């Protein structure tokens, strides 16, 4: 007879990316790296142009010497950029230095582009348009004044070869067998028209892109302000929740103390019905106290998610062994055994909070115990690869209805079969697990067969470089 298949549901809430005012710095750093990478492509293309000119692959008057010199220039400058960038890019506080490096790169790029345009006949090829890429990027990462200065520098370097040729300061280079360029150079009106056209094109490009960039930056600022306001509202809401729940804990503790006083007979012997009522009051107080504690814990976790966390190295193997032992003690009352089926002999390191990971595993193990049948078994296992560490907690209990798999991590949700099997749950255990998983960038997969049991699998990404850095 074929056994029923597990219904599987995966949950990935993504790793936490705390808001940072230095997001633009990260973008700028990424752009500097991109600049360096793109320049190596330019080196390859210039080297290819030198070879093509030397072998006369193209029927033009290209001089391979020009391309060779530009190639060497780009290689040397890009090596220097790489060395400087390695020193600067690791420090997020050196935003100004990174901007200066980017401006310096643009300046030397203009020099190389100017020489390249001259080698390719200046107005005989469209290479001058390559200056526009730097103008566009300048509007994204600098103020409008600085980006205008970059556009002006681009115009000067683009027009410089043509003006020097017009003044006979450098020899005229033409790569095609035509009189087009000589006619332009010997006619002052045409020469200045070309130069004016270059300047106008660059200015229009700068203006249009700077207007678009200004609009985008304004929208970005509005989004940042709205995000800050949402963070403030969320903090205020969390603080209000914490205050309310803390204020509730004291009265419930007082009620519980009176319950103990009555149960222990300090105020005289109670009738059986009164004793039963007092017992129920005590049970309800315990349940409400547990729910208040979970609300406080959940609120604290959500507050933590909105801030930058300083994680440390945690051995999941050790934490799991401790929580399995604790779970085994809890399971004894129902005759449920809790076993760690695949302990590891070596540490399984993740970056995280030991306290929160203990809470997550404890909640999952206790859930497995609570929703297991009497004299059942809960199996805890740990597996690790070079990229992931996965923890699985399997029970052979009531299972989860397929229709409820999308709801189990919602606050206060409990399926009908869960309520019927165990009345004492708060409905906050799995939401707490969800918040801790999200905080650690972990994914959760749930497999369940109604009436047969469930498997919760939590997988952490292994960040080997950071782990080795902490261990060294």
C-alpha positions as CSV (number, residue, x, y, z in Angstrom):
1,X,0.0,0.0,0.0
2,X,1.4,3.4,-1.0
3,X,2.0,5.7,1.9
4,X,0.6,9.3,1.6
5,X,3.1,11.9,0.3
6,X,4.2,14.8,2.4
7,X,2.7,18.2,1.6
8,X,5.6,20.6,1.4
9,X,5.8,24.3,1.9
10,X,9.0,26.5,1.8
11,X,9.3,29.8,3.5
12,X,12.1,32.3,2.6
13,X,11.7,35.7,4.2
14,X,15.1,36.9,3.1
15,X,18.0,38.2,5.1
16,X,17.6,41.4,7.1
17,X,19.1,44.5,5.3
18,X,19.1,47.2,8.0
19,X,18.4,50.7,6.7
20,X,21.7,52.7,6.4
21,X,22.3,56.3,5.5
22,X,25.4,55.1,3.6
23,X,23.5,53.2,1.0
24,X,24.7,55.8,-1.6
25,X,28.3,55.1,-0.5
26,X,27.8,51.4,-1.2
27,X,26.4,52.3,-4.7
28,X,29.4,54.6,-5.3
29,X,31.8,51.9,-4.2
30,X,30.1,49.4,-6.6
31,X,30.4,52.0,-9.4
32,X,34.1,52.4,-8.8
33,X,34.6,48.6,-9.0
34,X,32.5,48.6,-12.2
35,X,34.6,51.4,-13.7
36,X,37.8,49.4,-13.1
37,X,36.2,46.2,-14.6
38,X,35.0,48.1,-17.7
39,X,38.4,49.6,-18.2
40,X,39.9,46.2,-18.5
41,X,37.5,45.6,-21.3
42,X,38.6,48.9,-22.9
43,X,42.2,47.7,-22.5
44,X,41.4,44.5,-24.4
45,X,39.6,46.5,-27.2
46,X,42.5,48.9,-27.6
47,X,44.9,46.0,-27.7
48,X,42.7,44.4,-30.4
49,X,42.7,47.7,-32.3
50,X,46.4,47.8,-32.2
51,X,46.7,44.3,-33.6
52,X,44.1,45.1,-36.3
53,X,45.9,48.3,-37.3
54,X,49.3,46.5,-37.4
55,X,47.9,43.6,-39.6
56,X,45.9,46.0,-41.8
57,X,42.8,44.0,-41.2
58,X,40.7,47.2,-41.8
59,X,41.2,49.2,-44.9
60,X,41.9,52.4,-42.9
61,X,44.9,54.5,-42.0
62,X,44.9,53.5,-38.3
63,X,48.3,53.8,-36.6
64,X,49.0,50.8,-34.3
65,X,51.5,52.9,-32.2
66,X,48.7,55.1,-30.9
67,X,46.6,52.1,-29.8
68,X,49.6,50.5,-28.2
69,X,50.5,53.6,-26.2
70,X,46.8,54.1,-25.1
71,X,46.7,50.4,-24.1
72,X,49.8,50.7,-21.9
73,X,48.5,53.9,-20.4
74,X,45.2,52.3,-19.5
75,X,46.9,49.2,-18.0
76,X,49.2,51.2,-15.8
77,X,46.4,53.6,-14.6
78,X,44.0,50.8,-14.0
79,X,46.5,48.9,-11.9
80,X,47.0,52.0,-9.8
81,X,43.2,52.4,-9.4
82,X,42.9,48.8,-8.3
83,X,45.6,49.2,-5.6
84,X,44.1,52.5,-4.4
85,X,40.6,51.1,-4.4
86,X,41.5,48.2,-2.2
87,X,42.6,50.6,0.4
88,X,39.6,52.9,0.1
89,X,36.6,50.7,-0.6
90,X,36.7,48.7,2.6
91,X,36.1,51.9,4.7
92,X,32.5,53.1,4.3
93,X,33.4,56.4,6.1
94,X,35.7,57.5,3.2
95,X,32.9,58.5,0.9
96,X,34.7,61.8,-0.1
97,X,37.9,59.9,-0.9
98,X,36.0,57.5,-3.1
99,X,34.4,60.4,-4.9
100,X,37.8,62.0,-5.5
101,X,39.1,58.7,-6.9
102,X,36.1,58.5,-9.3
103,X,36.7,62.1,-10.5
104,X,40.4,61.3,-10.9
105,X,39.6,58.2,-13.0
106,X,37.2,60.3,-15.1
107,X,39.9,62.9,-15.8
108,X,42.4,60.3,-17.0
109,X,39.7,58.5,-19.0
110,X,39.0,61.7,-20.8
111,X,42.7,62.0,-21.6
112,X,42.8,58.4,-23.0
113,X,39.5,59.0,-24.9
114,X,40.9,62.2,-26.4
115,X,44.0,60.4,-27.6
116,X,41.9,57.5,-28.9
117,X,39.6,59.9,-30.8
118,X,42.6,61.6,-32.3
119,X,44.0,58.2,-33.4
120,X,40.7,57.4,-35.1
121,X,40.4,60.6,-37.0
122,X,38.4,62.7,-34.4
123,X,35.3,63.7,-36.5
124,X,35.7,60.7,-38.8
125,X,34.4,58.2,-36.2
126,X,31.7,58.3,-33.4
127,X,34.2,57.7,-30.6
128,X,33.6,61.1,-29.1
129,X,30.2,59.9,-27.9
130,X,31.9,57.7,-25.4
131,X,32.4,60.8,-23.3
132,X,28.7,60.9,-22.6
133,X,28.8,57.8,-20.5
134,X,31.0,59.7,-17.9
135,X,28.7,62.7,-18.0
136,X,25.6,60.5,-17.3
137,X,27.4,58.8,-14.4
138,X,28.6,62.1,-13.0
139,X,25.0,63.3,-12.7
140,X,24.2,60.2,-10.6
141,X,27.0,60.5,-8.0
142,X,27.9,64.1,-7.8
143,X,26.2,67.4,-7.2
144,X,24.8,69.3,-10.2
145,X,27.7,71.8,-10.1
146,X,30.4,69.0,-10.1
147,X,28.6,67.1,-12.8
148,X,28.5,70.3,-15.0
149,X,32.2,70.7,-14.4
150,X,32.7,67.0,-15.6
151,X,30.6,67.8,-18.7
152,X,32.7,70.8,-19.4
153,X,35.9,68.8,-19.0
154,X,34.5,66.1,-21.3
155,X,33.8,68.8,-23.9
156,X,37.3,70.3,-23.6
157,X,39.0,66.9,-24.0
158,X,36.7,65.9,-26.8
159,X,37.3,69.1,-28.8
160,X,41.0,69.4,-27.9
161,X,42.4,67.2,-30.8
162,X,40.3,69.0,-33.3
163,X,41.4,72.4,-32.1
164,X,45.0,71.4,-32.0
165,X,44.8,70.1,-35.5
166,X,43.0,73.3,-36.6
167,X,45.9,75.3,-35.2
168,X,48.5,73.0,-36.8
169,X,50.0,72.3,-33.4
170,X,49.7,68.6,-34.0
171,X,49.6,66.8,-37.4
172,X,46.2,66.0,-38.8
173,X,45.3,62.3,-38.6
174,X,42.8,60.9,-41.1
175,X,42.0,57.3,-41.4
176,X,39.9,57.4,-44.6
177,X,40.9,58.4,-48.1
178,X,38.7,61.4,-48.5
179,X,39.1,65.2,-48.2
180,X,36.2,65.5,-45.6
181,X,38.4,66.2,-42.6
182,X,40.8,68.6,-44.4
183,X,37.9,70.6,-45.7
184,X,36.5,70.9,-42.2
185,X,39.8,71.9,-40.7
186,X,40.6,74.5,-43.4
187,X,37.2,76.1,-43.0
188,X,37.0,78.0,-39.7
189,X,33.2,78.1,-39.8
190,X,32.9,74.3,-40.2
191,X,35.6,73.7,-37.5
192,X,33.8,75.9,-35.0
193,X,30.5,74.4,-36.0
194,X,31.8,70.9,-35.2
195,X,33.3,72.1,-31.9
196,X,30.0,74.0,-31.0
197,X,28.0,70.9,-32.0
198,X,30.1,68.7,-29.6
199,X,29.6,71.2,-26.8
200,X,25.9,71.6,-27.4
201,X,25.4,67.9,-27.5
202,X,27.3,67.3,-24.2
203,X,25.4,70.2,-22.6
204,X,22.0,68.9,-23.7
205,X,22.9,65.4,-22.5
206,X,24.0,66.8,-19.1
207,X,20.9,68.9,-18.7
208,X,18.4,66.1,-19.5
209,X,20.1,63.5,-17.4
210,X,20.7,65.9,-14.5
211,X,17.0,66.8,-14.5
212,X,16.0,63.1,-14.5
213,X,18.6,62.4,-11.7
214,X,17.4,65.4,-9.6
215,X,13.8,64.0,-9.9
216,X,15.0,60.5,-8.9
217,X,17.0,61.9,-6.0
218,X,14.0,63.8,-4.8
219,X,11.8,60.7,-4.9
220,X,14.6,58.8,-3.2
221,X,14.7,61.4,-0.4
222,X,11.0,61.2,0.0
223,X,11.1,57.4,0.2
224,X,13.9,57.6,2.8
225,X,11.8,60.1,4.9
226,X,8.7,57.9,4.6
227,X,10.8,54.9,5.6
228,X,12.2,56.7,8.6
229,X,8.7,57.7,9.6
230,X,7.5,54.1,9.3
231,X,10.4,53.0,11.5
232,X,9.5,55.6,14.1
233,X,5.9,54.5,14.1
234,X,6.8,50.9,14.3
235,X,9.1,51.6,17.3
236,X,6.4,53.6,19.0
237,X,3.9,50.8,18.4
238,X,6.4,48.2,19.8
239,X,7.1,50.4,22.8
240,X,3.4,50.8,23.5
241,X,2.9,47.0,23.2
242,X,5.8,46.4,25.5
243,X,4.5,48.9,28.1
244,X,1.0,47.4,28.0
245,X,2.3,43.8,28.4
246,X,4.7,44.7,31.1
247,X,1.9,46.5,33.0
248,X,-0.2,43.3,32.7
249,X,2.4,41.0,34.0
250,X,2.4,42.5,37.5
251,X,-1.4,42.1,38.1
252,X,-1.4,38.5,36.8
253,X,1.6,37.7,39.1
254,X,-0.4,39.1,42.0
255,X,-3.5,37.0,41.0
256,X,-1.3,33.9,40.8
257,X,0.1,34.6,44.3
258,X,-3.5,34.8,45.7
259,X,-4.3,31.5,43.9
260,X,-1.4,29.8,45.6
261,X,-2.5,31.3,48.9
262,X,-6.0,29.8,48.5
263,X,-4.8,26.5,47.2
264,X,-2.4,26.0,50.1
265,X,-5.2,26.5,52.6
266,X,-3.8,29.7,54.3
267,X,-7.3,31.2,54.2
268,X,-9.0,28.0,55.4
269,X,-10.2,24.8,53.7
270,X,-12.0,25.4,50.4
271,X,-15.0,23.4,49.1
272,X,-14.2,21.1,46.2
273,X,-16.0,23.3,43.7
274,X,-14.2,26.4,44.9
275,X,-10.8,24.5,44.7
276,X,-11.6,23.5,41.1
277,X,-12.5,27.1,40.2
278,X,-9.2,28.3,41.8
279,X,-7.2,25.8,39.9
280,X,-8.8,26.9,36.6
281,X,-8.0,30.5,37.5
282,X,-4.4,29.6,38.1
283,X,-4.2,27.7,34.8
284,X,-5.6,30.7,32.9
285,X,-3.1,33.0,34.7
286,X,-0.3,30.7,33.6
287,X,-1.6,30.7,30.0
288,X,-2.0,34.5,29.9
289,X,1.4,35.0,31.5
290,X,3.0,32.8,28.8
291,X,1.2,34.7,26.1
292,X,2.3,38.1,27.5
293,X,5.9,36.7,27.6
294,X,5.7,35.6,24.0
295,X,4.2,39.0,22.9
296,X,7.1,40.8,24.6
297,X,9.6,38.5,23.0
298,X,8.0,38.9,19.6
299,X,7.9,42.7,19.9
300,X,11.6,42.7,21.0
301,X,12.5,40.6,18.0
302,X,10.8,42.9,15.6
303,X,12.5,45.9,17.1
304,X,15.9,44.1,16.6
305,X,15.1,43.4,13.0
306,X,14.9,47.1,12.3
307,X,18.4,47.7,13.6
308,X,21.8,46.6,12.7
309,X,22.7,43.4,14.5
310,X,26.2,42.4,15.7
311,X,26.3,38.6,15.2
312,X,28.9,36.3,16.7
313,X,30.0,32.8,15.7
314,X,27.6,30.2,17.0
315,X,28.1,26.4,16.9
316,X,24.6,25.1,15.8
317,X,25.7,21.6,16.7
318,X,26.2,22.6,20.3
319,X,23.1,24.7,20.6
320,X,21.0,21.9,19.1
321,X,22.4,19.3,21.5
322,X,21.5,21.5,24.5
323,X,18.0,22.1,23.3
324,X,17.5,18.4,22.5
325,X,18.4,17.5,26.1
326,X,16.0,20.1,27.4
327,X,13.3,18.9,25.1
328,X,13.9,15.3,26.2
329,X,13.1,16.4,29.8
330,X,9.9,18.1,28.7
331,X,8.8,15.1,26.7
332,X,9.2,12.7,29.6
333,X,5.8,13.8,31.0
334,X,4.0,12.5,27.8
335,X,6.3,9.6,27.3
336,X,7.7,11.2,24.2
337,X,11.4,10.6,23.4
338,X,13.4,13.4,21.8
339,X,16.7,12.3,20.2
340,X,19.4,13.9,18.2
341,X,19.8,11.4,15.3
342,X,22.8,12.8,13.5
343,X,25.1,14.8,15.8
344,X,28.3,16.2,14.2
345,X,31.7,15.7,15.6
346,X,32.9,19.1,14.2
347,X,31.5,22.5,14.9
348,X,28.8,23.8,12.5
349,X,29.4,27.5,12.6
350,X,26.9,30.2,11.6
351,X,26.9,33.9,12.3
352,X,24.0,34.7,14.6
353,X,22.7,35.2,18.1
354,X,23.1,32.2,20.4
355,X,20.2,33.2,22.6
356,X,17.8,33.6,19.7
357,X,18.9,30.4,17.9
358,X,18.3,28.6,21.2
359,X,14.8,30.1,21.4
360,X,14.0,29.1,17.8
361,X,15.1,25.5,18.2
362,X,13.4,25.2,21.6
363,X,10.1,26.5,20.1
364,X,10.3,24.0,17.3
365,X,11.2,21.1,19.5
366,X,8.5,21.9,22.1
367,X,5.9,22.3,19.3
368,X,6.9,18.9,18.0
369,X,6.4,17.5,21.5
370,X,3.1,19.2,22.1
371,X,1.5,18.0,18.8
372,X,2.9,14.4,19.0
373,X,0.8,11.5,20.1
374,X,1.6,9.9,23.5
375,X,4.6,7.6,23.6
376,X,5.8,9.1,20.4
377,X,9.2,10.2,19.1
378,X,10.7,13.5,18.0
379,X,13.8,13.3,15.8
380,X,16.3,16.2,15.6
381,X,18.9,16.0,12.9
382,X,21.7,18.3,11.6
383,X,23.3,18.3,8.2
384,X,26.0,20.6,6.7
385,X,27.5,21.3,3.3
386,X,30.0,23.9,2.2
387,X,27.1,26.3,1.5
388,X,24.3,25.4,4.0
389,X,23.7,24.1,7.5
390,X,20.2,22.6,7.8
391,X,18.4,21.5,11.0
392,X,15.4,19.2,10.7
393,X,12.9,18.5,13.5
394,X,10.5,15.6,12.8
395,X,7.5,14.5,14.8
396,X,5.0,11.7,14.2
397,X,2.0,13.5,15.5
398,X,-1.2,15.2,14.3
399,X,0.2,16.9,11.2
400,X,-0.9,20.2,9.6
401,X,-3.9,20.4,7.2
402,X,-2.6,21.4,3.7
403,X,-5.0,24.4,3.7
404,X,-3.3,25.8,6.8
405,X,0.3,25.6,5.7
406,X,0.2,29.2,4.5
407,X,-1.1,30.4,7.8
408,X,1.0,28.7,10.5
409,X,3.5,31.5,10.9
410,X,0.7,34.1,11.4
411,X,0.2,35.5,14.9
412,X,-2.3,33.7,17.1
413,X,-3.2,31.3,14.3
414,X,-3.9,27.7,15.4
415,X,-5.5,25.0,13.2
416,X,-8.6,23.2,14.5
417,X,-6.8,19.9,15.0
418,X,-4.0,21.7,17.0
419,X,-6.5,23.3,19.3
420,X,-8.3,20.0,19.8
421,X,-5.1,18.2,20.6
422,X,-3.5,20.8,22.8
423,X,-5.4,23.7,24.3
424,X,-2.5,25.5,26.0
425,X,-0.8,27.1,23.0
426,X,-0.4,30.8,22.5
427,X,-0.2,30.9,18.7
428,X,3.0,32.9,18.9
429,X,5.7,30.2,18.9
430,X,6.0,29.9,15.1
431,X,5.8,33.7,14.5
432,X,8.8,34.0,16.9
433,X,10.5,31.3,14.9
434,X,9.7,33.2,11.7
435,X,11.2,36.5,13.1
436,X,14.4,34.7,14.3
437,X,14.8,33.0,10.9
438,X,14.4,36.2,9.0
439,X,16.9,38.0,11.3
440,X,19.4,35.3,10.4
441,X,18.6,35.1,6.7
442,X,17.4,31.5,7.1
443,X,14.8,29.6,5.1
444,X,12.2,27.2,6.6
445,X,10.6,24.3,4.8
446,X,7.6,22.5,6.3
447,X,6.5,19.0,5.2
448,X,3.4,17.5,6.7
449,X,1.0,14.6,6.4
450,X,-2.3,15.1,8.3
451,X,-2.4,12.5,11.1
452,X,1.1,11.3,10.4
453,X,3.4,14.1,11.5
454,X,5.4,17.1,10.3
455,X,9.0,18.0,9.5
456,X,10.4,21.6,10.0
457,X,13.7,22.2,8.3
458,X,15.7,25.4,8.9
459,X,18.6,26.1,6.6
460,X,21.3,28.7,7.2
461,X,23.6,30.1,4.6
462,X,27.3,29.4,5.3
463,X,29.4,32.6,5.0
464,X,32.7,30.9,4.9
465,X,34.9,34.0,4.4
466,X,33.3,35.8,7.4
467,X,33.5,32.7,9.6
468,X,37.2,32.2,8.8
469,X,37.8,35.9,9.5
470,X,36.2,35.5,13.0
471,X,38.0,32.3,13.7
472,X,41.4,33.7,12.8
